[in-house]
Amino acid sequence: MPKVAEKRPQRSLCGVFDCVECEWHLSGRCAGCLGVNLTRRRRGDATCVIYDCVRTQKVESCWQCRKEECPIAQGARPFCVSQEGLELARVKLEERLGWVVRRREGGVPQGSRGAVSEPRLARARWYLAALDDMSRREILRVSSYDLARTTGVKSALVRRDLSCLGHLGTPSVGYEVNRLKDSISEFFGLGIPYYWVGAAKLAAEPSLIEEFASCNCKVGGIFDPSEAFIGKRVAGIRIRPLSELKGAVSEDKVCAAILALPLKEAQPALDTMVEAGIKGVLSLVSAPLSAPPHVVIQHADLPSQLFLLMARCRRH
């Protein structure tokens, strides 16, 4: 029998209000979207327009809706904020759902709530690893509390992170594990291969390939400017000359690469990568590199991270 993680209330169907943090809900005046609307429907009373829309679309919340005619964009408001004494909730709704109207007008990409901070993006790896483990154990659903316990992140932060990635759980039910995995993978474009330029580091630490592969990031090719490495194999992958990179990028449609060369060789190699059509580079080089504005350079510099750590330690 497949396991189902513990069910706990999470957010309203519109995705705006945290039920477990809402004073109106905790005081007993609100039974949550599902409870209130099911009761009203049984009585023959009008239900919340947001509840009706989400239920019809068979999505988990407004964040996942792809309906062309959006009731929120047309001025409809959830049933709860129309109640007396909820002016604060009404203001909160106006502030947080402005993105819906902008998205319908083309100002915000589908599945996006705007810019997402780098720490939030980095934590997605922890969530994905936890979800992979739950999937192997045949757990079908998971709450933010379960993800929080597994990853060491506060449950409120888990909900905020996942909502910014375009995914919210069903109130009182939680997240569907496999669907959440697919959602995160789609957001980051995981599964698309990348190239590794600079074979020395990879040859010294071949386990890096497995570490990246565990996150569904597969090495599509290894390149190096040095003849000493060309033709050799790392984890079964043949090392190719850097001169073949342009043809490989065109054939494999790869847009990202990891650069792990000594500083003297790094800039010429980066120039070759840019000319080949690489649009994003994770640099393991211990110095800034120069690239055109359309190329994204992400630096993974351990000394810099140590500086940040020591600075944070001094503030505590």
LINCOR-V809718 format. One record per residue. N is the residue number from 1. SS is DSSP state (A for helix, B for strand, O for the rest). BURIAL is b if it has 9 or more other C-alpha atoms within 8 Angstrom, else e. D_FIRST is the distance of its C-alpha to the first C-alpha in whole Angstrom. Layout:
BEGIN
<<N | SS | BURIAL | D_FIRST> <N | SS | BURIAL | D_FIRST>>
END
This chain:
BEGIN
<<1 | O | e | 0> <2 | O | e | 4> <3 | B | e | 6> <4 | O | e | 9> <5 | O | b | 13> <6 | O | e | 15> <7 | O | b | 17> <8 | O | b | 21> <9 | O | b | 24> <10 | O | b | 25> <11 | B | b | 28> <12 | O | b | 30> <13 | O | b | 29> <14 | O | b | 32> <15 | O | b | 31> <16 | O | b | 34> <17 | O | e | 33> <18 | B | b | 31> <19 | A | b | 30> <20 | A | b | 30> <21 | A | e | 33> <22 | O | b | 35> <23 | A | e | 37> <24 | A | e | 37> <25 | A | b | 34> <26 | A | b | 34> <27 | O | e | 37> <28 | O | e | 35> <29 | O | e | 37> <30 | O | b | 34> <31 | O | b | 30> <32 | A | b | 29> <33 | A | b | 29> <34 | A | e | 26> <35 | A | e | 27> <36 | A | b | 31> <37 | A | b | 31> <38 | A | e | 29> <39 | A | e | 31> <40 | A | b | 34> <41 | A | b | 33> <42 | A | e | 32> <43 | A | e | 36> <44 | O | e | 37> <45 | O | e | 38> <46 | O | e | 38> <47 | O | b | 35> <48 | O | b | 35> <49 | A | b | 36> <50 | A | b | 34> <51 | A | b | 31> <52 | A | b | 32> <53 | A | b | 32> <54 | A | b | 29> <55 | A | e | 27> <56 | A | e | 29> <57 | A | e | 29> <58 | O | e | 25> <59 | O | b | 25> <60 | O | b | 24> <61 | O | b | 28> <62 | A | b | 31> <63 | A | b | 31> <64 | A | b | 29> <65 | O | b | 31> <66 | O | e | 33> <67 | O | e | 35> <68 | O | e | 39> <69 | O | e | 40> <70 | O | e | 39> <71 | O | b | 40> <72 | O | b | 40> <73 | O | b | 43> <74 | O | e | 44> <75 | O | e | 45> <76 | O | e | 42> <77 | O | b | 41> <78 | O | b | 37> <79 | A | b | 38> <80 | A | e | 38> <81 | A | b | 41> <82 | A | b | 43> <83 | O | e | 43> <84 | O | e | 46> <85 | O | e | 46> <86 | O | b | 44> <87 | A | e | 46> <88 | A | e | 45> <89 | A | e | 41> <90 | A | b | 43> <91 | A | e | 45> <92 | A | b | 42> <93 | A | b | 40> <94 | A | e | 44> <95 | A | e | 44> <96 | A | e | 40> <97 | O | b | 40> <98 | A | e | 43> <99 | A | b | 41> <100 | A | b | 39> <101 | A | b | 43> <102 | A | b | 44> <103 | A | b | 41> <104 | A | b | 42> <105 | O | e | 46> <106 | O | e | 45> <107 | O | e | 45> <108 | O | b | 42> <109 | O | e | 39> <110 | O | e | 36> <111 | O | e | 33> <112 | O | b | 36> <113 | O | b | 37> <114 | O | e | 40> <115 | O | e | 41> <116 | O | b | 38> <117 | O | e | 39> <118 | A | e | 39> <119 | A | e | 37> <120 | A | b | 34> <121 | A | b | 34> <122 | A | e | 34> <123 | A | e | 31> <124 | A | b | 29> <125 | A | b | 28> <126 | A | b | 27> <127 | A | b | 24> <128 | A | b | 23> <129 | A | b | 23> <130 | A | b | 21> <131 | A | b | 19> <132 | A | b | 19> <133 | A | e | 17> <134 | A | b | 14> <135 | A | b | 14> <136 | A | e | 14> <137 | O | e | 11> <138 | O | e | 9> <139 | B | b | 10> <140 | O | b | 11> <141 | B | b | 13> <142 | B | b | 16> <143 | O | b | 19> <144 | A | b | 23> <145 | A | e | 23> <146 | A | b | 20> <147 | A | b | 22> <148 | A | b | 25> <149 | A | b | 24> <150 | A | e | 22> <151 | A | b | 26> <152 | O | e | 28> <153 | O | b | 29> <154 | O | b | 30> <155 | A | b | 27> <156 | A | e | 30> <157 | A | e | 31> <158 | A | b | 28> <159 | A | b | 28> <160 | A | e | 31> <161 | A | b | 31> <162 | A | b | 28> <163 | A | b | 30> <164 | A | b | 33> <165 | O | b | 31> <166 | O | b | 30> <167 | O | b | 27> <168 | O | b | 26> <169 | O | b | 23> <170 | B | b | 22> <171 | O | b | 24> <172 | O | b | 21> <173 | O | b | 18> <174 | B | b | 19> <175 | B | b | 19> <176 | B | b | 16> <177 | A | b | 16> <178 | A | b | 17> <179 | A | e | 19> <180 | A | b | 21> <181 | A | b | 21> <182 | A | e | 23> <183 | A | b | 25> <184 | A | b | 26> <185 | A | b | 27> <186 | A | e | 29> <187 | A | e | 31> <188 | A | e | 32> <189 | O | e | 32> <190 | O | b | 30> <191 | O | e | 30> <192 | O | e | 34> <193 | O | b | 36> <194 | B | b | 38> <195 | B | b | 41> <196 | B | b | 43> <197 | B | b | 46> <198 | O | b | 48> <199 | A | b | 47> <200 | A | e | 48> <201 | A | e | 45> <202 | A | b | 43> <203 | A | e | 44> <204 | A | e | 44> <205 | O | e | 41> <206 | O | b | 39> <207 | A | e | 36> <208 | A | e | 36> <209 | A | b | 35> <210 | A | e | 32> <211 | A | e | 31> <212 | A | b | 32> <213 | A | b | 30> <214 | O | e | 27> <215 | O | b | 28> <216 | O | e | 28> <217 | O | b | 32> <218 | O | b | 33> <219 | B | b | 37> <220 | B | e | 38> <221 | B | b | 42> <222 | B | b | 44> <223 | B | b | 47> <224 | B | b | 50> <225 | O | b | 54> <226 | O | e | 55> <227 | O | e | 56> <228 | O | e | 55> <229 | O | b | 51> <230 | O | b | 51> <231 | O | e | 50> <232 | O | e | 48> <233 | B | e | 44> <234 | B | b | 42> <235 | O | e | 38> <236 | O | e | 39> <237 | B | e | 41> <238 | B | b | 44> <239 | B | b | 46> <240 | B | b | 49> <241 | B | b | 52> <242 | A | b | 52> <243 | A | e | 54> <244 | A | e | 52> <245 | A | b | 49> <246 | A | b | 51> <247 | A | e | 50> <248 | A | b | 47> <249 | A | b | 46> <250 | A | b | 47> <251 | A | e | 45> <252 | A | e | 42> <253 | O | e | 42> <254 | O | b | 41> <255 | O | b | 42> <256 | B | b | 41> <257 | B | b | 43> <258 | B | b | 43> <259 | B | b | 46> <260 | O | b | 47> <261 | O | b | 51> <262 | O | e | 53> <263 | A | b | 55> <264 | A | e | 58> <265 | A | e | 56> <266 | A | b | 54> <267 | A | b | 56> <268 | A | e | 57> <269 | A | b | 54> <270 | A | b | 52> <271 | A | b | 55> <272 | A | b | 54> <273 | A | b | 50> <274 | A | b | 52> <275 | A | e | 54> <276 | A | b | 51> <277 | O | b | 49> <278 | O | b | 47> <279 | O | b | 46> <280 | B | b | 44> <281 | B | b | 45> <282 | B | b | 43> <283 | B | b | 46> <284 | O | b | 46> <285 | O | b | 50> <286 | O | e | 51> <287 | O | e | 54> <288 | O | e | 54> <289 | O | e | 54> <290 | O | e | 56> <291 | O | b | 54> <292 | O | e | 55> <293 | O | e | 53> <294 | O | e | 51> <295 | O | b | 49> <296 | B | e | 46> <297 | B | b | 47> <298 | B | e | 44> <299 | B | b | 46> <300 | O | e | 44> <301 | O | b | 46> <302 | A | e | 45> <303 | A | e | 49> <304 | A | e | 48> <305 | A | e | 45> <306 | A | e | 47> <307 | A | e | 49> <308 | A | e | 47> <309 | A | e | 45> <310 | A | e | 49> <311 | A | e | 50> <312 | A | e | 47> <313 | A | e | 47> <314 | A | e | 51> <315 | A | e | 50> <316 | O | e | 48>>
END
